[in-house]
Amino acid sequence: MIIKSKEDLDFDANFKLAEIEMKTENFEKVEGYYEIVAKIQPENNEISKKHSICFFHMSMYKEAAKKFSITLREKEDDMAIV
């Protein structure tokens, strides 16, 4: 996805679009939306977790493991992520 304007950086819109595309299993689009929201809120652990699930569905296991390990490192004491 190419960012053409400031509106393309809207966190809520891109996060919701990722969720919609995830339901339709359009993982290539989901990955693009998660890339955008991760740049807007890099500290958001929920994005890393969902991004790792997206990579898993795309059979991109190495990337999925990297994203999920970030999630685990940042929330070692939060068992809700498992």
Jmol script that loads the backbone (N, CA, C; Angstrom):
load data "model"
ATOM      1  N   MET A   1       0.843  -1.178   0.000  1.00  0.00           N
ATOM      2  CA  MET A   1       0.000   0.000   0.000  1.00  0.00           C
ATOM      3  C   MET A   1       0.884   1.236   0.000  1.00  0.00           C
ATOM      4  N   ILE A   2       0.571   2.175  -0.836  1.00  0.00           N
ATOM      5  CA  ILE A   2       1.308   3.427  -0.925  1.00  0.00           C
ATOM      6  C   ILE A   2       0.556   4.498  -0.149  1.00  0.00           C
ATOM      7  N   ILE A   3       1.275   5.193   0.715  1.00  0.00           N
ATOM      8  CA  ILE A   3       0.670   6.279   1.472  1.00  0.00           C
ATOM      9  C   ILE A   3       0.710   7.520   0.599  1.00  0.00           C
ATOM     10  N   LYS A   4      -0.475   7.993   0.230  1.00  0.00           N
ATOM     11  CA  LYS A   4      -0.571   9.135  -0.671  1.00  0.00           C
ATOM     12  C   LYS A   4      -0.856  10.438   0.047  1.00  0.00           C
ATOM     13  N   SER A   5      -1.484  10.347   1.203  1.00  0.00           N
ATOM     14  CA  SER A   5      -1.840  11.569   1.911  1.00  0.00           C
ATOM     15  C   SER A   5      -1.805  11.329   3.420  1.00  0.00           C
ATOM     16  N   LYS A   6      -1.960  12.417   4.153  1.00  0.00           N
ATOM     17  CA  LYS A   6      -1.974  12.352   5.612  1.00  0.00           C
ATOM     18  C   LYS A   6      -3.133  11.485   6.119  1.00  0.00           C
ATOM     19  N   GLU A   7      -4.241  11.471   5.406  1.00  0.00           N
ATOM     20  CA  GLU A   7      -5.400  10.681   5.812  1.00  0.00           C
ATOM     21  C   GLU A   7      -5.092   9.183   5.796  1.00  0.00           C
ATOM     22  N   ASP A   8      -4.137   8.778   4.953  1.00  0.00           N
ATOM     23  CA  ASP A   8      -3.759   7.367   4.897  1.00  0.00           C
ATOM     24  C   ASP A   8      -3.132   6.915   6.208  1.00  0.00           C
ATOM     25  N   LEU A   9      -2.700   7.862   7.046  1.00  0.00           N
ATOM     26  CA  LEU A   9      -2.063   7.537   8.318  1.00  0.00           C
ATOM     27  C   LEU A   9      -3.052   7.509   9.480  1.00  0.00           C
ATOM     28  N   ASP A  10      -4.322   7.480   9.209  1.00  0.00           N
ATOM     29  CA  ASP A  10      -5.345   7.416  10.247  1.00  0.00           C
ATOM     30  C   ASP A  10      -5.313   6.033  10.897  1.00  0.00           C
ATOM     31  N   PHE A  11      -4.941   5.991  12.179  1.00  0.00           N
ATOM     32  CA  PHE A  11      -4.798   4.714  12.875  1.00  0.00           C
ATOM     33  C   PHE A  11      -6.093   3.917  12.890  1.00  0.00           C
ATOM     34  N   ASP A  12      -7.165   4.525  13.384  1.00  0.00           N
ATOM     35  CA  ASP A  12      -8.430   3.800  13.542  1.00  0.00           C
ATOM     36  C   ASP A  12      -8.941   3.241  12.222  1.00  0.00           C
ATOM     37  N   ALA A  13      -8.896   4.048  11.170  1.00  0.00           N
ATOM     38  CA  ALA A  13      -9.391   3.598   9.868  1.00  0.00           C
ATOM     39  C   ALA A  13      -8.574   2.410   9.364  1.00  0.00           C
ATOM     40  N   ASN A  14      -7.262   2.510   9.427  1.00  0.00           N
ATOM     41  CA  ASN A  14      -6.419   1.426   8.927  1.00  0.00           C
ATOM     42  C   ASN A  14      -6.530   0.177   9.784  1.00  0.00           C
ATOM     43  N   PHE A  15      -6.673   0.344  11.100  1.00  0.00           N
ATOM     44  CA  PHE A  15      -6.834  -0.809  11.983  1.00  0.00           C
ATOM     45  C   PHE A  15      -8.152  -1.530  11.687  1.00  0.00           C
ATOM     46  N   LYS A  16      -9.210  -0.766  11.507  1.00  0.00           N
ATOM     47  CA  LYS A  16     -10.513  -1.370  11.193  1.00  0.00           C
ATOM     48  C   LYS A  16     -10.497  -2.043   9.816  1.00  0.00           C
ATOM     49  N   LEU A  17      -9.838  -1.434   8.841  1.00  0.00           N
ATOM     50  CA  LEU A  17      -9.711  -2.051   7.521  1.00  0.00           C
ATOM     51  C   LEU A  17      -8.946  -3.370   7.606  1.00  0.00           C
ATOM     52  N   ALA A  18      -7.923  -3.409   8.436  1.00  0.00           N
ATOM     53  CA  ALA A  18      -7.183  -4.657   8.629  1.00  0.00           C
ATOM     54  C   ALA A  18      -8.084  -5.737   9.211  1.00  0.00           C
ATOM     55  N   GLU A  19      -8.909  -5.353  10.180  1.00  0.00           N
ATOM     56  CA  GLU A  19      -9.832  -6.313  10.796  1.00  0.00           C
ATOM     57  C   GLU A  19     -10.849  -6.842   9.776  1.00  0.00           C
ATOM     58  N   ILE A  20     -11.367  -5.952   8.943  1.00  0.00           N
ATOM     59  CA  ILE A  20     -12.335  -6.363   7.912  1.00  0.00           C
ATOM     60  C   ILE A  20     -11.677  -7.323   6.923  1.00  0.00           C
ATOM     61  N   GLU A  21     -10.486  -6.960   6.449  1.00  0.00           N
ATOM     62  CA  GLU A  21      -9.786  -7.809   5.483  1.00  0.00           C
ATOM     63  C   GLU A  21      -9.376  -9.145   6.107  1.00  0.00           C
ATOM     64  N   MET A  22      -9.090  -9.159   7.412  1.00  0.00           N
ATOM     65  CA  MET A  22      -8.751 -10.407   8.095  1.00  0.00           C
ATOM     66  C   MET A  22      -9.933 -11.374   8.043  1.00  0.00           C
ATOM     67  N   LYS A  23     -11.138 -10.849   8.213  1.00  0.00           N
ATOM     68  CA  LYS A  23     -12.338 -11.698   8.167  1.00  0.00           C
ATOM     69  C   LYS A  23     -12.558 -12.293   6.779  1.00  0.00           C
ATOM     70  N   THR A  24     -12.137 -11.563   5.744  1.00  0.00           N
ATOM     71  CA  THR A  24     -12.292 -12.071   4.378  1.00  0.00           C
ATOM     72  C   THR A  24     -11.048 -12.833   3.911  1.00  0.00           C
ATOM     73  N   GLU A  25     -10.080 -12.975   4.825  1.00  0.00           N
ATOM     74  CA  GLU A  25      -8.839 -13.710   4.579  1.00  0.00           C
ATOM     75  C   GLU A  25      -8.013 -13.120   3.438  1.00  0.00           C
ATOM     76  N   ASN A  26      -8.070 -11.806   3.298  1.00  0.00           N
ATOM     77  CA  ASN A  26      -7.250 -11.110   2.311  1.00  0.00           C
ATOM     78  C   ASN A  26      -5.982 -10.645   3.024  1.00  0.00           C
ATOM     79  N   PHE A  27      -5.102 -11.599   3.302  1.00  0.00           N
ATOM     80  CA  PHE A  27      -3.964 -11.364   4.184  1.00  0.00           C
ATOM     81  C   PHE A  27      -2.932 -10.397   3.623  1.00  0.00           C
ATOM     82  N   GLU A  28      -2.815 -10.315   2.305  1.00  0.00           N
ATOM     83  CA  GLU A  28      -1.862  -9.357   1.732  1.00  0.00           C
ATOM     84  C   GLU A  28      -2.272  -7.924   2.076  1.00  0.00           C
ATOM     85  N   LYS A  29      -3.570  -7.642   1.988  1.00  0.00           N
ATOM     86  CA  LYS A  29      -4.055  -6.306   2.357  1.00  0.00           C
ATOM     87  C   LYS A  29      -3.926  -6.086   3.862  1.00  0.00           C
ATOM     88  N   VAL A  30      -4.245  -7.109   4.640  1.00  0.00           N
ATOM     89  CA  VAL A  30      -4.137  -7.012   6.096  1.00  0.00           C
ATOM     90  C   VAL A  30      -2.715  -6.620   6.482  1.00  0.00           C
ATOM     91  N   GLU A  31      -1.750  -7.272   5.873  1.00  0.00           N
ATOM     92  CA  GLU A  31      -0.349  -7.008   6.184  1.00  0.00           C
ATOM     93  C   GLU A  31       0.007  -5.553   5.899  1.00  0.00           C
ATOM     94  N   GLY A  32      -0.490  -5.026   4.801  1.00  0.00           N
ATOM     95  CA  GLY A  32      -0.237  -3.626   4.467  1.00  0.00           C
ATOM     96  C   GLY A  32      -0.830  -2.666   5.479  1.00  0.00           C
ATOM     97  N   TYR A  33      -2.058  -2.942   5.903  1.00  0.00           N
ATOM     98  CA  TYR A  33      -2.696  -2.083   6.904  1.00  0.00           C
ATOM     99  C   TYR A  33      -1.962  -2.148   8.244  1.00  0.00           C
ATOM    100  N   TYR A  34      -1.524  -3.356   8.641  1.00  0.00           N
ATOM    101  CA  TYR A  34      -0.786  -3.468   9.900  1.00  0.00           C
ATOM    102  C   TYR A  34       0.567  -2.781   9.829  1.00  0.00           C
ATOM    103  N   GLU A  35       1.189  -2.766   8.658  1.00  0.00           N
ATOM    104  CA  GLU A  35       2.441  -2.023   8.498  1.00  0.00           C
ATOM    105  C   GLU A  35       2.209  -0.541   8.774  1.00  0.00           C
ATOM    106  N   ILE A  36       1.108  -0.010   8.264  1.00  0.00           N
ATOM    107  CA  ILE A  36       0.796   1.407   8.465  1.00  0.00           C
ATOM    108  C   ILE A  36       0.538   1.705   9.934  1.00  0.00           C
ATOM    109  N   VAL A  37      -0.335   0.910  10.572  1.00  0.00           N
ATOM    110  CA  VAL A  37      -0.669   1.210  11.973  1.00  0.00           C
ATOM    111  C   VAL A  37       0.530   0.987  12.895  1.00  0.00           C
ATOM    112  N   ALA A  38       1.415   0.057  12.523  1.00  0.00           N
ATOM    113  CA  ALA A  38       2.616  -0.163  13.338  1.00  0.00           C
ATOM    114  C   ALA A  38       3.545   1.050  13.279  1.00  0.00           C
ATOM    115  N   LYS A  39       3.546   1.749  12.160  1.00  0.00           N
ATOM    116  CA  LYS A  39       4.363   2.956  12.052  1.00  0.00           C
ATOM    117  C   LYS A  39       3.761   4.108  12.851  1.00  0.00           C
ATOM    118  N   ILE A  40       2.443   4.123  12.962  1.00  0.00           N
ATOM    119  CA  ILE A  40       1.759   5.171  13.711  1.00  0.00           C
ATOM    120  C   ILE A  40       1.903   4.937  15.214  1.00  0.00           C
ATOM    121  N   GLN A  41       1.709   3.677  15.633  1.00  0.00           N
ATOM    122  CA  GLN A  41       1.799   3.329  17.056  1.00  0.00           C
ATOM    123  C   GLN A  41       2.725   2.120  17.236  1.00  0.00           C
ATOM    124  N   PRO A  42       4.021   2.318  17.128  1.00  0.00           N
ATOM    125  CA  PRO A  42       4.957   1.187  17.207  1.00  0.00           C
ATOM    126  C   PRO A  42       4.957   0.468  18.559  1.00  0.00           C
ATOM    127  N   GLU A  43       4.505   1.138  19.604  1.00  0.00           N
ATOM    128  CA  GLU A  43       4.482   0.520  20.934  1.00  0.00           C
ATOM    129  C   GLU A  43       3.224  -0.299  21.193  1.00  0.00           C
ATOM    130  N   ASN A  44       2.293  -0.317  20.257  1.00  0.00           N
ATOM    131  CA  ASN A  44       1.022  -1.021  20.426  1.00  0.00           C
ATOM    132  C   ASN A  44       1.232  -2.520  20.261  1.00  0.00           C
ATOM    133  N   ASN A  45       1.159  -3.238  21.362  1.00  0.00           N
ATOM    134  CA  ASN A  45       1.402  -4.673  21.391  1.00  0.00           C
ATOM    135  C   ASN A  45       0.333  -5.471  20.640  1.00  0.00           C
ATOM    136  N   GLU A  46      -0.866  -4.993  20.645  1.00  0.00           N
ATOM    137  CA  GLU A  46      -1.958  -5.682  19.946  1.00  0.00           C
ATOM    138  C   GLU A  46      -1.675  -5.769  18.447  1.00  0.00           C
ATOM    139  N   ILE A  47      -1.060  -4.745  17.896  1.00  0.00           N
ATOM    140  CA  ILE A  47      -0.724  -4.746  16.472  1.00  0.00           C
ATOM    141  C   ILE A  47       0.297  -5.838  16.181  1.00  0.00           C
ATOM    142  N   SER A  48       1.334  -5.933  16.998  1.00  0.00           N
ATOM    143  CA  SER A  48       2.352  -6.969  16.790  1.00  0.00           C
ATOM    144  C   SER A  48       1.733  -8.359  16.832  1.00  0.00           C
ATOM    145  N   LYS A  49       0.841  -8.555  17.783  1.00  0.00           N
ATOM    146  CA  LYS A  49       0.195  -9.865  17.917  1.00  0.00           C
ATOM    147  C   LYS A  49      -0.638 -10.189  16.677  1.00  0.00           C
ATOM    148  N   LYS A  50      -1.471  -9.264  16.259  1.00  0.00           N
ATOM    149  CA  LYS A  50      -2.339  -9.502  15.099  1.00  0.00           C
ATOM    150  C   LYS A  50      -1.526  -9.590  13.810  1.00  0.00           C
ATOM    151  N   HIS A  51      -0.466  -8.796  13.725  1.00  0.00           N
ATOM    152  CA  HIS A  51       0.414  -8.841  12.561  1.00  0.00           C
ATOM    153  C   HIS A  51       1.076 -10.220  12.468  1.00  0.00           C
ATOM    154  N   SER A  52       1.467 -10.787  13.601  1.00  0.00           N
ATOM    155  CA  SER A  52       2.082 -12.117  13.598  1.00  0.00           C
ATOM    156  C   SER A  52       1.082 -13.175  13.127  1.00  0.00           C
ATOM    157  N   ILE A  53      -0.171 -13.040  13.509  1.00  0.00           N
ATOM    158  CA  ILE A  53      -1.210 -13.976  13.063  1.00  0.00           C
ATOM    159  C   ILE A  53      -1.397 -13.875  11.553  1.00  0.00           C
ATOM    160  N   CYS A  54      -1.370 -12.667  11.042  1.00  0.00           N
ATOM    161  CA  CYS A  54      -1.481 -12.439   9.601  1.00  0.00           C
ATOM    162  C   CYS A  54      -0.331 -13.134   8.862  1.00  0.00           C
ATOM    163  N   PHE A  55       0.898 -12.914   9.336  1.00  0.00           N
ATOM    164  CA  PHE A  55       2.057 -13.563   8.715  1.00  0.00           C
ATOM    165  C   PHE A  55       1.923 -15.085   8.752  1.00  0.00           C
ATOM    166  N   PHE A  56       1.420 -15.613   9.860  1.00  0.00           N
ATOM    167  CA  PHE A  56       1.229 -17.059   9.981  1.00  0.00           C
ATOM    168  C   PHE A  56       0.284 -17.560   8.889  1.00  0.00           C
ATOM    169  N   HIS A  57      -0.825 -16.866   8.686  1.00  0.00           N
ATOM    170  CA  HIS A  57      -1.797 -17.269   7.660  1.00  0.00           C
ATOM    171  C   HIS A  57      -1.216 -17.166   6.246  1.00  0.00           C
ATOM    172  N   MET A  58      -0.214 -16.321   6.076  1.00  0.00           N
ATOM    173  CA  MET A  58       0.437 -16.163   4.776  1.00  0.00           C
ATOM    174  C   MET A  58       1.601 -17.150   4.618  1.00  0.00           C
ATOM    175  N   SER A  59       1.756 -18.059   5.588  1.00  0.00           N
ATOM    176  CA  SER A  59       2.855 -19.035   5.624  1.00  0.00           C
ATOM    177  C   SER A  59       4.220 -18.357   5.686  1.00  0.00           C
ATOM    178  N   MET A  60       4.257 -17.182   6.274  1.00  0.00           N
ATOM    179  CA  MET A  60       5.505 -16.441   6.468  1.00  0.00           C
ATOM    180  C   MET A  60       5.910 -16.632   7.929  1.00  0.00           C
ATOM    181  N   TYR A  61       6.332 -17.849   8.245  1.00  0.00           N
ATOM    182  CA  TYR A  61       6.526 -18.256   9.623  1.00  0.00           C
ATOM    183  C   TYR A  61       7.670 -17.522  10.322  1.00  0.00           C
ATOM    184  N   LYS A  62       8.718 -17.212   9.600  1.00  0.00           N
ATOM    185  CA  LYS A  62       9.841 -16.500  10.205  1.00  0.00           C
ATOM    186  C   LYS A  62       9.398 -15.109  10.662  1.00  0.00           C
ATOM    187  N   GLU A  63       8.665 -14.403   9.796  1.00  0.00           N
ATOM    188  CA  GLU A  63       8.158 -13.076  10.141  1.00  0.00           C
ATOM    189  C   GLU A  63       7.158 -13.159  11.285  1.00  0.00           C
ATOM    190  N   ALA A  64       6.303 -14.203  11.248  1.00  0.00           N
ATOM    191  CA  ALA A  64       5.314 -14.394  12.312  1.00  0.00           C
ATOM    192  C   ALA A  64       6.019 -14.586  13.657  1.00  0.00           C
ATOM    193  N   ALA A  65       7.064 -15.388  13.662  1.00  0.00           N
ATOM    194  CA  ALA A  65       7.802 -15.634  14.901  1.00  0.00           C
ATOM    195  C   ALA A  65       8.462 -14.355  15.418  1.00  0.00           C
ATOM    196  N   LYS A  66       9.008 -13.550  14.508  1.00  0.00           N
ATOM    197  CA  LYS A  66       9.642 -12.286  14.917  1.00  0.00           C
ATOM    198  C   LYS A  66       8.625 -11.356  15.576  1.00  0.00           C
ATOM    199  N   LYS A  67       7.473 -11.172  14.915  1.00  0.00           N
ATOM    200  CA  LYS A  67       6.449 -10.274  15.463  1.00  0.00           C
ATOM    201  C   LYS A  67       5.918 -10.793  16.790  1.00  0.00           C
ATOM    202  N   PHE A  68       5.695 -12.110  16.880  1.00  0.00           N
ATOM    203  CA  PHE A  68       5.143 -12.657  18.112  1.00  0.00           C
ATOM    204  C   PHE A  68       6.163 -12.589  19.239  1.00  0.00           C
ATOM    205  N   SER A  69       7.449 -12.740  18.915  1.00  0.00           N
ATOM    206  CA  SER A  69       8.463 -12.639  19.968  1.00  0.00           C
ATOM    207  C   SER A  69       8.530 -11.210  20.509  1.00  0.00           C
ATOM    208  N   ILE A  70       8.278 -10.226  19.656  1.00  0.00           N
ATOM    209  CA  ILE A  70       8.209  -8.833  20.118  1.00  0.00           C
ATOM    210  C   ILE A  70       7.065  -8.693  21.110  1.00  0.00           C
ATOM    211  N   THR A  71       5.937  -9.294  20.774  1.00  0.00           N
ATOM    212  CA  THR A  71       4.766  -9.252  21.651  1.00  0.00           C
ATOM    213  C   THR A  71       5.086  -9.885  22.999  1.00  0.00           C
ATOM    214  N   LEU A  72       5.735 -11.029  22.974  1.00  0.00           N
ATOM    215  CA  LEU A  72       6.060 -11.726  24.221  1.00  0.00           C
ATOM    216  C   LEU A  72       7.069 -10.958  25.054  1.00  0.00           C
ATOM    217  N   ARG A  73       8.072 -10.381  24.409  1.00  0.00           N
ATOM    218  CA  ARG A  73       9.095  -9.621  25.134  1.00  0.00           C
ATOM    219  C   ARG A  73       8.503  -8.412  25.840  1.00  0.00           C
ATOM    220  N   GLU A  74       7.598  -7.742  25.160  1.00  0.00           N
ATOM    221  CA  GLU A  74       7.032  -6.519  25.718  1.00  0.00           C
ATOM    222  C   GLU A  74       5.992  -6.797  26.805  1.00  0.00           C
ATOM    223  N   LYS A  75       5.420  -7.962  26.804  1.00  0.00           N
ATOM    224  CA  LYS A  75       4.371  -8.289  27.769  1.00  0.00           C
ATOM    225  C   LYS A  75       4.649  -9.609  28.467  1.00  0.00           C
ATOM    226  N   GLU A  76       5.849  -9.782  28.973  1.00  0.00           N
ATOM    227  CA  GLU A  76       6.233 -11.039  29.617  1.00  0.00           C
ATOM    228  C   GLU A  76       5.276 -11.466  30.718  1.00  0.00           C
ATOM    229  N   ASP A  77       4.778 -10.506  31.449  1.00  0.00           N
ATOM    230  CA  ASP A  77       3.912 -10.833  32.584  1.00  0.00           C
ATOM    231  C   ASP A  77       2.428 -10.811  32.233  1.00  0.00           C
ATOM    232  N   ASP A  78       2.081 -10.584  30.981  1.00  0.00           N
ATOM    233  CA  ASP A  78       0.672 -10.494  30.575  1.00  0.00           C
ATOM    234  C   ASP A  78       0.266 -11.795  29.892  1.00  0.00           C
ATOM    235  N   MET A  79      -0.340 -12.686  30.625  1.00  0.00           N
ATOM    236  CA  MET A  79      -0.725 -13.986  30.080  1.00  0.00           C
ATOM    237  C   MET A  79      -1.936 -13.883  29.149  1.00  0.00           C
ATOM    238  N   ALA A  80      -2.554 -12.737  29.041  1.00  0.00           N
ATOM    239  CA  ALA A  80      -3.719 -12.570  28.173  1.00  0.00           C
ATOM    240  C   ALA A  80      -3.354 -12.680  26.693  1.00  0.00           C
ATOM    241  N   ILE A  81      -2.077 -12.521  26.338  1.00  0.00           N
ATOM    242  CA  ILE A  81      -1.691 -12.585  24.937  1.00  0.00           C
ATOM    243  C   ILE A  81      -1.623 -14.004  24.416  1.00  0.00           C
ATOM    244  N   VAL A  82      -1.507 -14.984  25.295  1.00  0.00           N
ATOM    245  CA  VAL A  82      -1.341 -16.371  24.876  1.00  0.00           C
ATOM    246  C   VAL A  82      -2.658 -16.999  24.518  1.00  0.00           C
TER     247      VAL A  82
END
end "model"
wireframe off; spacefill off
backbone 0.3
color backbone group
